[in-house]
Amino acid sequence: MTAGGLEIRVRLTPRGGRDAIEGVGSLSDGTPVLKARVRAAPEDGAANEALRGLVAGRLGVPPGAVALTTGHCARLKTLRVAGDGPALARALPGVPA
C-alpha cells in the first residue's frame, strides 16, 4: 500500500499467447510478484501498455490510473495504481488486503 493507492511488483511474460494475470509467485530472493502474461510483443512499449490495460481491467480502474514506474525494458516491473489501496489489493488474486 502507498499513499493514495497500491504499488504492485509484476513479472511480465510478453508474447505469452494470451492476456492473463496468473496469480502470485516469488523471485529467487523471496520477493513476491504478480505473474502476468500478455500477447503483445515487447516492442515500442506495446507489452507495457497491454499490462497496464490488463491490470486496470482487473481492478476496475481506468488505464490512466495505472502507471509504470520501473522496469520499462525489463520483465520485472513496478506499477502504481491510484485509488483505495486496500480495496485494490482485494481485487487481485492471492494478494492479502
N, C-alpha and C positions, 0 to 999 in steps of 0.2 A: 504494500500500500504506500502511496505517496500522497502528499498534499494535493487534493483535487483530482485524484484518480488512482490508477493502478499501473505498475511497471511490470512488464512480462518479458522474461528471457525465453527466446524461441530458438529451436534448432530446425532450420528450414531445409527441406529437400525440394529443390526446383526440378522441373521435368519429372514430377512424381507420378504422372499418369492420371491423377485426379486432385481435386481441391478438397483437403480434409484436415481437421485437427484430430490427431491420433492419441491424445492423452498426454500424460506427464512422464518424462523419463529423467535420467540423471546423467551428467557428464562423468568422465573418469575421476574427477575430483569430488564427486558427490553433489555438485550444484544441480538443483532441479531445473528442468527446462520443459517448456511446452513443445511437443513434437508436432510439426505441421508439414504438409506437402502441398505443392501447387503444380498445376500443369505447365505454367509459364516457364520459359527459359530465363536464365539469369543474364539477360541482355537488355541494356538500356533501361534498367530498373523495373522491367516487367514482372519479375518474380516478387520484388518488394511490394509493388502495387497490388499484386494478386494476394499477397499475405495480408496487407492492410485491409483489403476488402473482405477476405475470409474472416479475419478476427472481428472486424466491425459487424459483419452479418451475424456471427455467433453471439456477440454481446448485445446486439440490438442498438448499436450507436451508429451515427453517420460516419462514413470513411474519414471525414475531416477530423474526427475526434481521436483517431489513431495515428500517432506519429512514430516514425522510425528514428530512434535516437542514436543507436550504434549498430555497426555491422552492415553497412550499406553494401559492401562487397564480400561479405563472409557468410558462412552458413549459420553462425551463431549471431543472433540479433537481439536487440532490446527495443521493445515497443513501449510507448507511454500512451495510455488510454485515459482521456479526460472523462470524468464523471464520478459517481459514488463508488469508491474503491471496494468496499465490502460487497455491494450488490454486483459489481462487475466480476469479482472473484468467484462468486457463487454460480455465475453463468458458464464458467469454464470447467471442463471435466477434470476431476481429481485434484483440484486446487482448493485447499481449505480456505474458508471465509475468514 
